[in-house]
């Protein structure tokens, strides 16, 4: 069950009375753990070959054409990871985290999906099964349901979506919350006080009002600080920076949630994609800045945090007729955070020669995204593999978890 935690909408509904009567229970606590996990969904199919560049592949420059980025030793534009891979130059902060041992780049990664529909690809990415529409609940919601209840806390929420609507990955039987910047006018302090007094003798509504106010207070300062026109112009990903900063503040709080989902659109680069500069680099830069804002705002809790960044599928290796790329198969993913055993690239590289491509056009998948998810959830939260194999990712016993992703406490 999803619960919207936008204060102004809650309060305006309360003032007219009827809407408040139908408000579901707003909860806000977390499981008995200090670990934090955030799933960042890049909707639209991000071009992994431009984000994590296989510059040393002998076929890379030829196959990518005008989309190929220069090797680090040639012009210093790409940010070197090792002797084979580099980061897009727009990902400056992620490169800093790599050097600090807090980033793993994973390449040639894919979910079980092998077609090229955004809607079906995102469905598989989120439902945790092997097919589109394979479940009406999401793998992260099912994971939340496996966590032990909180102890020594007065609140109950484990997970929150930073989005206007809770995405499929967090839908299911486990109650979750959601937060997004309100588009309604600010209510003055006098009105807030009157509403609080009106509900003071009604525990049901008083509890929910205080919950809405509490979650809004955690995020309000950061959201307001980033709401200027100048910041909007610098954020091509729909206020992702605002959401990321709010998420950091809330997950960094001692009584805040421990699991979150952040989503962003804008990764469908069919036209004028660009290389070092262009549409994709601009969006990668915005993503990079947002992730660093999250790191800064979460504070000391960063050391216990893992962030998974993934997309529904990759893009074609070759440039198309409109100087972009079309829907592909494998892409890259990232694990970021103070809890990540980083500073490395994990990949079984399939190659970019014509005979090495999937269906003659795409980067071939060699790593299952669910194996990454399983590895993180098992190592960071201690959830048994049987539950991961049968409940969180049903019928996935053949998909072995990737080990050694999270630092040992």
C-alpha positions as CSV (number, residue, x, y, z in Angstrom):
1,X,0.0,0.0,0.0
2,X,1.4,3.4,-1.0
3,X,1.0,6.4,1.1
4,X,1.6,9.9,-0.2
5,X,3.4,12.1,2.3
6,X,3.0,15.6,0.8
7,X,2.0,17.9,3.6
8,X,0.1,20.5,1.7
9,X,-2.0,18.0,-0.2
10,X,-2.7,16.1,3.0
11,X,-3.7,19.3,4.9
12,X,-5.9,20.7,2.2
13,X,-7.7,17.5,1.9
14,X,-8.1,17.5,5.7
15,X,-9.6,21.0,5.6
16,X,-12.4,19.9,3.4
17,X,-13.0,16.9,5.7
18,X,-14.1,14.1,3.3
19,X,-10.7,13.3,1.9
20,X,-9.2,13.0,5.3
21,X,-11.7,10.3,6.3
22,X,-10.2,8.1,3.6
23,X,-6.5,8.7,4.3
24,X,-4.7,5.4,4.7
25,X,-2.4,5.0,7.7
26,X,0.8,7.0,7.4
27,X,3.8,5.1,8.9
28,X,7.3,6.1,9.2
29,X,9.7,3.8,10.7
30,X,12.2,1.2,9.7
31,X,13.4,-2.3,10.2
32,X,15.9,-3.1,13.0
33,X,18.9,-2.2,10.9
34,X,21.2,0.7,10.3
35,X,21.9,-0.3,6.7
36,X,20.5,1.9,3.9
37,X,19.6,0.8,0.4
38,X,18.6,3.0,-2.5
39,X,17.5,1.9,-6.0
40,X,17.8,4.6,-8.7
41,X,15.9,3.7,-11.8
42,X,17.0,5.4,-15.1
43,X,13.9,5.1,-17.3
44,X,14.4,5.2,-21.0
45,X,17.3,2.8,-21.5
46,X,20.6,4.5,-20.7
47,X,23.5,3.9,-23.2
48,X,26.0,2.0,-21.0
49,X,28.7,2.2,-23.6
50,X,28.8,5.9,-23.2
51,X,28.6,5.9,-19.4
52,X,31.2,3.3,-18.9
53,X,33.4,3.4,-21.9
54,X,35.3,0.2,-23.1
55,X,38.0,2.3,-24.7
56,X,40.5,-0.5,-25.0
57,X,38.2,-2.8,-26.9
58,X,39.8,-3.0,-30.4
59,X,36.4,-2.6,-32.1
60,X,35.1,0.2,-29.9
61,X,36.0,3.3,-31.9
62,X,35.0,1.7,-35.2
63,X,31.7,0.4,-34.0
64,X,30.6,3.5,-32.2
65,X,31.6,6.0,-34.9
66,X,30.9,9.6,-33.9
67,X,29.6,8.4,-30.5
68,X,33.0,7.1,-29.5
69,X,34.8,8.9,-26.6
70,X,38.5,9.5,-26.6
71,X,40.6,7.2,-24.6
72,X,42.0,8.7,-21.4
73,X,45.6,8.7,-22.5
74,X,44.7,10.4,-25.8
75,X,43.0,13.6,-24.7
76,X,42.3,13.2,-21.0
77,X,38.6,13.5,-21.5
78,X,37.3,10.1,-20.4
79,X,38.0,9.4,-16.7
80,X,40.2,6.3,-16.4
81,X,39.0,3.4,-14.3
82,X,41.5,0.7,-15.3
83,X,43.4,-0.3,-18.4
84,X,40.2,-1.1,-20.3
85,X,37.3,1.0,-19.0
86,X,36.7,4.7,-18.3
87,X,33.9,6.9,-17.1
88,X,32.1,9.5,-19.2
89,X,33.8,12.8,-18.4
90,X,30.4,14.1,-17.1
91,X,30.6,11.7,-14.2
92,X,33.2,13.6,-12.2
93,X,31.8,12.8,-8.8
94,X,31.3,9.2,-9.5
95,X,35.0,9.0,-10.5
96,X,35.9,10.5,-7.2
97,X,33.9,7.8,-5.4
98,X,35.7,5.2,-7.5
99,X,39.0,6.5,-6.5
100,X,37.8,6.5,-2.9
101,X,36.8,2.9,-3.1
102,X,33.1,3.6,-3.0
103,X,32.0,2.8,-6.5
104,X,31.7,-0.4,-8.5
105,X,31.0,-0.2,-12.2
106,X,29.2,-3.3,-13.6
107,X,29.1,-3.8,-17.3
108,X,27.3,-6.0,-19.8
109,X,24.4,-6.3,-17.3
110,X,20.8,-7.0,-18.1
111,X,17.6,-8.3,-16.5
112,X,16.0,-11.4,-18.0
113,X,14.2,-9.2,-20.6
114,X,15.3,-9.7,-24.2
115,X,12.9,-7.6,-26.2
116,X,13.0,-3.8,-26.7
117,X,9.8,-2.3,-25.2
118,X,10.4,0.3,-22.5
119,X,7.2,-0.6,-20.7
120,X,7.8,-4.4,-20.6
121,X,11.5,-3.9,-19.9
122,X,10.8,-1.7,-16.9
123,X,8.2,-4.1,-15.7
124,X,10.7,-7.0,-15.6
125,X,13.3,-4.7,-14.0
126,X,10.9,-4.0,-11.2
127,X,8.8,-7.1,-10.8
128,X,11.7,-9.4,-10.2
129,X,10.5,-12.2,-12.4
130,X,11.6,-13.5,-15.8
131,X,8.9,-11.9,-17.8
132,X,6.8,-8.8,-18.2
133,X,3.6,-8.8,-16.1
134,X,5.0,-11.8,-14.2
135,X,4.0,-10.2,-10.9
136,X,1.8,-7.4,-9.7
137,X,4.2,-6.7,-6.8
138,X,7.8,-5.5,-6.9
139,X,11.0,-7.3,-5.7
140,X,11.9,-4.5,-3.3
141,X,8.5,-4.5,-1.7
142,X,8.7,-8.3,-1.2
143,X,12.2,-7.8,0.3
144,X,10.8,-5.2,2.7
145,X,8.2,-7.8,3.8
146,X,11.0,-10.2,4.8
147,X,12.7,-7.8,7.1
148,X,12.3,-8.3,10.9
149,X,10.1,-5.7,12.7
150,X,11.7,-2.6,14.2
151,X,12.8,-2.8,17.8
152,X,13.1,0.2,20.1
153,X,11.5,2.6,17.6
154,X,8.1,4.2,17.8
155,X,7.6,4.3,14.0
156,X,7.0,1.5,11.5
157,X,7.9,2.5,7.9
158,X,10.8,0.8,6.2
159,X,10.7,2.2,2.7
160,X,9.8,5.3,0.7
161,X,9.5,6.2,-2.9
162,X,10.7,9.7,-4.0
163,X,8.2,10.0,-6.8
164,X,4.7,11.3,-7.5
165,X,3.5,7.7,-7.7
166,X,5.0,4.6,-6.1
167,X,6.8,2.6,-8.8
168,X,6.1,-1.1,-9.3
169,X,9.3,-2.2,-7.6
170,X,7.9,-0.9,-4.3
171,X,4.3,-1.9,-4.7
172,X,2.9,-4.9,-2.8
173,X,1.6,-6.1,0.5
174,X,4.3,-4.2,2.6
175,X,3.3,-0.6,3.5
176,X,5.6,2.0,2.0
177,X,5.6,5.8,1.9
178,X,6.2,8.3,-0.9
179,X,7.3,11.9,-1.0
180,X,7.5,14.5,-3.8
181,X,7.8,18.3,-3.8
182,X,4.3,19.7,-3.5
183,X,2.9,21.9,-6.3
184,X,0.3,23.5,-4.0
185,X,0.7,26.8,-2.1
186,X,2.3,26.8,1.3
187,X,-0.2,26.9,4.2
188,X,0.6,29.5,6.9
189,X,1.4,28.7,10.5
190,X,-1.9,29.8,11.8
191,X,-3.8,27.4,9.5
192,X,-1.5,24.6,10.5
193,X,-2.1,25.3,14.2
194,X,-5.9,25.4,13.7
195,X,-5.8,22.0,11.9
196,X,-3.6,20.5,14.7
197,X,-6.1,21.8,17.3
198,X,-9.0,20.4,15.4
199,X,-7.4,17.0,15.3
200,X,-6.0,17.0,18.9
201,X,-8.9,15.1,20.3
202,X,-8.9,12.6,17.4
203,X,-5.9,10.3,17.7
204,X,-6.4,8.7,14.3
205,X,-6.1,12.0,12.4
206,X,-3.7,13.6,14.9
207,X,-1.2,10.8,14.3
208,X,-1.4,11.0,10.6
209,X,-1.1,14.8,10.6
210,X,2.1,14.6,12.7
211,X,3.5,11.9,10.4
212,X,2.9,14.1,7.3
213,X,4.5,17.1,9.1
214,X,7.5,15.1,10.2
215,X,8.4,13.7,6.8
216,X,7.8,17.0,5.2
217,X,10.1,18.7,7.7
218,X,12.9,16.3,6.9
219,X,12.9,17.2,3.2
220,X,11.5,20.7,3.2
221,X,14.8,22.7,3.6
222,X,16.6,20.9,0.9
223,X,13.7,21.0,-1.5
224,X,13.2,24.7,-1.0
225,X,16.9,25.4,-1.3
226,X,17.0,23.8,-4.7
227,X,13.8,25.2,-6.2
228,X,15.1,28.3,-7.8
229,X,14.8,28.8,-11.6
230,X,18.5,28.6,-12.0
231,X,18.6,25.2,-10.5
232,X,15.7,24.0,-12.6
233,X,17.6,25.1,-15.7
234,X,20.6,23.1,-14.6
235,X,18.6,20.0,-14.0
236,X,17.4,18.3,-17.2
237,X,16.2,15.3,-15.2
238,X,13.1,16.8,-13.7
239,X,14.3,18.1,-10.3
240,X,16.3,14.9,-9.6
241,X,18.6,16.9,-7.5
242,X,15.8,18.1,-5.2
243,X,14.6,14.5,-4.8
244,X,18.1,13.2,-4.1
245,X,18.9,15.8,-1.5
246,X,15.6,15.2,0.2
247,X,16.2,11.5,0.1
248,X,19.6,11.9,1.7
249,X,18.2,14.1,4.6
250,X,15.5,11.6,5.3
251,X,17.5,8.4,5.1
252,X,20.2,10.1,7.2
253,X,17.8,10.8,10.0
254,X,18.1,8.3,13.0
255,X,14.3,7.7,12.8
256,X,14.0,7.9,9.0
257,X,13.4,5.2,6.4
258,X,16.1,2.8,5.4
259,X,15.1,1.8,1.9
260,X,14.2,4.2,-0.9
261,X,13.5,4.3,-4.6
262,X,14.3,7.3,-6.8
263,X,13.4,7.4,-10.5
264,X,14.2,9.6,-13.4
265,X,13.2,9.7,-17.1
266,X,15.1,11.1,-20.1
267,X,17.5,8.4,-21.1
268,X,15.9,7.5,-24.5
269,X,18.5,9.0,-26.7
270,X,17.4,8.3,-30.3
271,X,18.5,11.7,-31.6
272,X,21.7,13.7,-31.3
273,X,23.1,11.7,-28.4
274,X,26.6,13.2,-28.6
275,X,29.9,11.9,-27.1
276,X,31.9,14.0,-24.7
277,X,29.2,16.7,-25.1
278,X,25.6,16.6,-26.0
279,X,22.2,15.4,-24.7
280,X,23.5,12.3,-23.0
281,X,26.5,13.9,-21.4
282,X,24.3,16.7,-20.1
283,X,22.0,14.2,-18.4
284,X,24.8,12.2,-17.0
285,X,26.2,15.3,-15.5
286,X,22.8,16.0,-13.8
287,X,22.7,12.4,-12.5
288,X,26.3,12.7,-11.2
289,X,25.5,16.0,-9.3
290,X,22.3,14.5,-7.8
291,X,24.0,11.4,-6.5
292,X,26.7,13.6,-5.0
293,X,24.0,15.7,-3.4
294,X,22.5,12.6,-1.9
295,X,25.9,11.6,-0.5
296,X,26.5,15.0,1.1
297,X,23.0,15.3,2.6
298,X,22.8,11.8,4.1
299,X,25.8,12.6,6.4
300,X,27.4,9.9,8.5
301,X,24.9,7.3,7.4
302,X,26.7,7.3,4.0
303,X,29.1,4.7,5.5
304,X,26.2,2.3,5.8
305,X,24.6,3.0,2.4
306,X,24.5,1.2,-0.9
307,X,22.9,2.8,-4.0
308,X,22.1,0.7,-7.0
309,X,21.7,2.6,-10.3
310,X,20.3,0.6,-13.2
311,X,18.2,1.0,-16.4
312,X,15.7,-1.3,-18.2
313,X,18.1,-2.2,-21.1
314,X,20.9,-0.8,-23.1
315,X,21.2,0.7,-26.6
316,X,22.6,-0.3,-29.9
317,X,26.3,-0.3,-30.4
318,X,26.2,1.5,-33.7
319,X,24.9,5.0,-34.2
320,X,21.6,5.3,-36.0
321,X,20.5,7.6,-38.8
322,X,19.5,10.4,-36.5
323,X,22.9,10.5,-34.7
324,X,21.6,8.6,-31.7
325,X,21.1,5.0,-30.6
326,X,18.1,2.7,-30.7
327,X,16.8,0.2,-28.1
328,X,19.4,-2.5,-27.2
329,X,20.0,-5.2,-24.6
330,X,22.9,-5.1,-22.1
331,X,24.0,-1.8,-20.4
332,X,26.0,-0.9,-17.4
333,X,25.0,-0.5,-13.7
334,X,26.6,1.1,-10.7
335,X,26.9,0.3,-7.0
336,X,27.7,3.4,-5.0
337,X,28.1,4.1,-1.3
338,X,30.2,4.0,1.8
339,X,29.2,0.4,2.3
340,X,30.3,-0.6,-1.2
341,X,33.6,-2.6,-1.6
342,X,34.4,-0.4,-4.6
343,X,37.2,0.9,-6.7
344,X,36.8,-1.7,-9.3
345,X,35.0,-2.8,-12.5
346,X,33.1,-6.1,-12.5
347,X,32.5,-7.5,-16.0
348,X,32.9,-10.5,-18.2
349,X,33.4,-8.5,-21.3
350,X,31.8,-10.0,-24.4
351,X,33.5,-7.8,-27.0
352,X,32.2,-5.5,-29.6
353,X,33.2,-7.3,-32.8
354,X,30.3,-7.9,-35.2
355,X,30.2,-11.6,-34.4
356,X,30.2,-10.9,-30.7
357,X,27.1,-8.7,-30.6
358,X,23.7,-9.9,-29.4
359,X,21.5,-10.4,-32.5
360,X,24.3,-8.6,-34.5
361,X,23.5,-5.2,-33.0
362,X,23.6,-5.0,-29.2
363,X,26.1,-5.4,-26.3
364,X,25.7,-9.1,-25.2
365,X,24.6,-9.6,-21.6
366,X,27.0,-11.6,-19.5
367,X,25.8,-10.6,-16.0
368,X,22.4,-11.0,-14.5
369,X,21.1,-7.8,-12.8
370,X,19.3,-9.9,-10.2
371,X,22.6,-11.5,-9.2
372,X,23.8,-8.0,-8.2
373,X,20.6,-7.3,-6.3
374,X,20.7,-10.6,-4.5
375,X,24.3,-10.1,-3.5
376,X,23.7,-6.7,-2.0
377,X,20.5,-7.6,-0.1
378,X,22.1,-10.7,1.3
379,X,25.4,-9.1,2.4
380,X,24.0,-5.9,3.6
381,X,20.8,-7.0,5.4
382,X,21.6,-10.7,6.1
383,X,18.5,-12.0,4.4
384,X,18.9,-15.7,3.6
385,X,19.3,-16.9,0.1
386,X,16.3,-19.1,0.2
387,X,14.0,-16.1,0.7
388,X,15.9,-14.2,-2.1
389,X,15.6,-17.2,-4.4
390,X,11.9,-18.0,-3.8
391,X,10.2,-14.9,-2.5
392,X,12.1,-11.7,-3.5
393,X,13.0,-13.1,-6.9
394,X,10.7,-16.0,-7.4
395,X,12.1,-19.1,-9.2
396,X,15.5,-17.6,-9.4
397,X,17.6,-20.3,-7.6
398,X,19.7,-20.7,-10.8
399,X,20.7,-17.0,-10.6
400,X,23.6,-17.1,-8.2
401,X,24.2,-14.0,-6.1
402,X,27.3,-11.9,-6.8
403,X,29.5,-11.9,-3.7
404,X,31.9,-9.4,-2.2
405,X,29.9,-6.3,-3.2
406,X,29.5,-4.9,0.4
407,X,32.2,-4.2,2.9
408,X,32.3,-6.4,5.9
409,X,31.4,-4.6,9.1
